[in-house]
Amino acid sequence: MPSVRGKLSGEYLKLYTDTFEDQRALIHLLEELDFEFYAIPAKTERPIKVVIKGLPHDTPTYNIHNELIDPGFSIDKVTQLIGRITKQKLPIFQVTLPRNMHITKIFDLNQIPPCPVSGKGGKLQWGVLTNLAT
């Protein structure tokens, strides 16, 4: 039996373990008992999310994707954020990267290479990288 701590959160019970082995044993136990549960992945397994600000709102996401692949980053996806009320595209982009040892060098960049922007006469724009909660 794994060592488990519990915390009541609304109508849900959150279970916490200290080690990965305890977590795995708890998941197997809950599966055997046929309980309905949801396991949150460990922080080391979750992807890194980075926000890019400062580019025009009409910048294609594939341009950002290509500019970040050139220096050797592996990219899961690039998405553009949309305003909650207006539903308009914002000049804020979120890049999702798989977590590995080499990906932390993205935080050494303080701007991405210039991206050609459609509708701006082919001008080159610079975007500023900021770290989203990792």
NURODO-448883 format. One record per residue (C-alpha): residue in three letters; x, y, z. Coordinates in nm, 4 decimals, decimal comma, padded with zeros to 6 digits. Example, Ala and Ser with C-alpha at 12.3 -4.5 7.8 and 13.67 -1.06 7.14 Angstrom:
# NURODO-448883
+------+----------+----------+----------+
| voro |        X |        Y |        Z |
+------+----------+----------+----------+
|  ALA |  01,2300 | -00,4500 |  00,7800 |
|  SER |  01,3670 | -00,1060 |  00,7140 |
+------+----------+----------+----------+
END
This chain:
# NURODO-448883
+------+----------+----------+----------+
| voro |        X |        Y |        Z |
+------+----------+----------+----------+
|  MET |  00,0000 |  00,0000 |  00,0000 |
|  PRO |  00,1530 |  00,3366 | -00,1027 |
|  SER |  00,1837 |  00,6260 |  00,1414 |
|  VAL | -00,0857 |  00,8740 |  00,0405 |
|  ARG | -00,2021 |  01,2150 |  00,1607 |
|  GLY | -00,5531 |  01,3352 |  00,0783 |
|  LYS | -00,7148 |  01,6767 |  00,0477 |
|  LEU | -01,0832 |  01,7467 | -00,0112 |
|  SER | -01,1363 |  01,9999 | -00,2908 |
|  GLY | -01,5045 |  02,0709 | -00,3463 |
|  GLU | -01,6635 |  01,7395 | -00,4353 |
|  TYR | -01,3297 |  01,5816 | -00,5286 |
|  LEU | -01,0625 |  01,4147 | -00,3196 |
|  LYS | -00,7064 |  01,4949 | -00,4271 |
|  LEU | -00,4527 |  01,2245 | -00,3461 |
|  TYR | -00,0816 |  01,3056 | -00,3210 |
|  THR |  00,2192 |  01,0735 | -00,3052 |
|  ASP |  00,5844 |  01,1426 | -00,2319 |
|  THR |  00,7501 |  00,9158 | -00,4871 |
|  PHE |  00,6867 |  00,8054 | -00,8417 |
|  GLU |  00,6679 |  00,4421 | -00,7280 |
|  ASP |  00,3936 |  00,5306 | -00,4778 |
|  GLN |  00,2045 |  00,7150 | -00,7503 |
|  ARG |  00,2249 |  00,4161 | -00,9818 |
|  ALA |  00,1106 |  00,1797 | -00,7039 |
|  LEU | -00,1815 |  00,4108 | -00,6216 |
|  ILE | -00,2893 |  00,4235 | -00,9878 |
|  HIS | -00,2774 |  00,0434 | -01,0123 |
|  LEU | -00,4780 |  00,0116 | -00,6896 |
|  LEU | -00,7451 |  00,2553 | -00,8122 |
|  GLU | -00,7666 |  00,0692 | -01,1437 |
|  GLU | -00,8061 | -00,2658 | -00,9643 |
|  LEU | -01,0811 | -00,1234 | -00,7420 |
|  ASP | -01,2520 |  00,0216 | -01,0529 |
|  PHE | -01,2564 |  00,3792 | -00,9190 |
|  GLU | -01,3059 |  00,6671 | -01,1591 |
|  PHE | -01,0008 |  00,8946 | -01,1323 |
|  TYR | -00,7809 |  01,1375 | -01,3209 |
|  ALA | -00,4024 |  01,1390 | -01,2831 |
|  ILE | -00,2187 |  01,4666 | -01,3426 |
|  PRO |  00,1160 |  01,4090 | -01,5157 |
|  ALA |  00,4313 |  01,4957 | -01,3239 |
|  LYS |  00,5953 |  01,8299 | -01,3983 |
|  THR |  00,8882 |  01,6516 | -01,5628 |
|  GLU |  00,6480 |  01,4926 | -01,8129 |
|  ARG |  00,4512 |  01,8074 | -01,9024 |
|  PRO |  00,5550 |  02,0197 | -02,2016 |
|  ILE |  00,7156 |  02,3624 | -02,1719 |
|  LYS |  00,5005 |  02,6544 | -02,2861 |
|  VAL |  00,6563 |  02,9786 | -02,4062 |
|  VAL |  00,4750 |  03,3007 | -02,4996 |
|  ILE |  00,5915 |  03,5250 | -02,7839 |
|  LYS |  00,4777 |  03,8873 | -02,7754 |
|  GLY |  00,5568 |  04,1796 | -03,0006 |
|  LEU |  00,4734 |  04,0285 | -03,3403 |
|  PRO |  00,1810 |  04,1622 | -03,5454 |
|  HIS | -00,1482 |  03,9761 | -03,5020 |
|  ASP | -00,1449 |  03,8659 | -03,8679 |
|  THR |  00,1833 |  03,6737 | -03,8381 |
|  PRO |  00,1275 |  03,3161 | -03,9627 |
|  THR |  00,1994 |  03,0541 | -03,6979 |
|  TYR |  00,3923 |  02,8410 | -03,9480 |
|  ASN |  00,6487 |  03,1246 | -03,9839 |
|  ILE |  00,7144 |  03,1157 | -03,6092 |
|  HIS |  00,7275 |  02,7352 | -03,6202 |
|  ASN |  00,9859 |  02,7397 | -03,9022 |
|  GLU |  01,1988 |  03,0109 | -03,7376 |
|  LEU |  01,2221 |  02,8103 | -03,4146 |
|  ILE |  01,2964 |  02,4809 | -03,5909 |
|  ASP |  01,5976 |  02,6338 | -03,7717 |
|  PRO |  01,8052 |  02,6755 | -03,4493 |
|  GLY |  01,7252 |  02,3131 | -03,3616 |
|  PHE |  01,4229 |  02,3316 | -03,1326 |
|  SER |  01,1614 |  02,0584 | -03,1561 |
|  ILE |  00,8170 |  02,2185 | -03,1575 |
|  ASP |  00,4908 |  02,0431 | -03,0677 |
|  LYS |  00,2649 |  02,3286 | -03,1752 |
|  VAL |  00,2362 |  02,7044 | -03,2186 |
|  THR | -00,0980 |  02,8686 | -03,1462 |
|  GLN | -00,2214 |  03,2247 | -03,1529 |
|  LEU | -00,4229 |  03,3427 | -02,8555 |
|  ILE | -00,7707 |  03,4836 | -02,9117 |
|  GLY | -00,9445 |  03,7499 | -02,7026 |
|  ARG | -01,2050 |  03,6038 | -02,4708 |
|  ILE | -01,4674 |  03,8740 | -02,5265 |
|  THR | -01,3942 |  04,0054 | -02,8769 |
|  LYS | -01,2845 |  03,6697 | -03,0259 |
|  GLN | -01,0207 |  03,8645 | -03,2211 |
|  LYS | -00,6692 |  03,7311 | -03,2781 |
|  LEU | -00,4236 |  03,8807 | -03,0304 |
|  PRO | -00,0563 |  03,9581 | -03,1048 |
|  ILE |  00,0377 |  03,6848 | -02,8546 |
|  PHE |  00,1570 |  03,3400 | -02,9595 |
|  GLN |  00,2055 |  03,0291 | -02,7449 |
|  VAL |  00,4706 |  02,7731 | -02,8385 |
|  THR |  00,4525 |  02,4247 | -02,6860 |
|  LEU |  00,7800 |  02,2310 | -02,6706 |
|  PRO |  00,8497 |  01,8818 | -02,5371 |
|  ARG |  01,0459 |  01,8851 | -02,2119 |
|  ASN |  01,4025 |  01,7612 | -02,2530 |
|  MET |  01,7534 |  01,8616 | -02,1481 |
|  HIS |  01,8263 |  02,0711 | -02,4575 |
|  ILE |  01,5023 |  02,2683 | -02,4697 |
|  THR |  01,5915 |  02,4948 | -02,1757 |
|  LYS |  01,8264 |  02,6901 | -02,4038 |
|  ILE |  01,5146 |  02,8533 | -02,5528 |
|  PHE |  01,5064 |  03,0717 | -02,2404 |
|  ASP |  01,8512 |  03,2047 | -02,3345 |
|  LEU |  01,6877 |  03,3683 | -02,6365 |
|  ASN |  01,5377 |  03,7061 | -02,5644 |
|  GLN |  01,3894 |  03,7397 | -02,9119 |
|  ILE |  01,3157 |  03,5112 | -03,2023 |
|  PRO |  01,4705 |  03,5694 | -03,5445 |
|  PRO |  01,2800 |  03,8086 | -03,7702 |
|  CYS |  00,9712 |  03,6566 | -03,9333 |
|  PRO |  00,8402 |  03,7807 | -04,2678 |
|  VAL |  00,4925 |  03,9185 | -04,2115 |
|  SER |  00,2218 |  03,9165 | -04,4771 |
|  GLY |  00,0438 |  04,2458 | -04,5367 |
|  LYS |  00,3360 |  04,4509 | -04,4051 |
|  GLY |  00,5342 |  04,4721 | -04,7289 |
|  GLY |  00,7575 |  04,1823 | -04,6274 |
|  LYS |  00,9030 |  04,3733 | -04,3304 |
|  LEU |  01,0922 |  04,1732 | -04,0725 |
|  GLN |  00,9534 |  04,1881 | -03,7208 |
|  TRP |  01,1097 |  04,0734 | -03,3950 |
|  GLY |  00,9144 |  03,8921 | -03,1263 |
|  VAL |  00,9979 |  03,8842 | -02,7574 |
|  LEU |  00,9946 |  03,5488 | -02,5747 |
|  THR |  00,8497 |  03,5218 | -02,2263 |
|  ASN |  00,8177 |  03,2123 | -02,0109 |
|  LEU |  00,4681 |  03,0895 | -01,9346 |
|  ALA |  00,4214 |  02,8921 | -01,6136 |
|  THR |  00,6243 |  02,5755 | -01,6562 |
+------+----------+----------+----------+
END
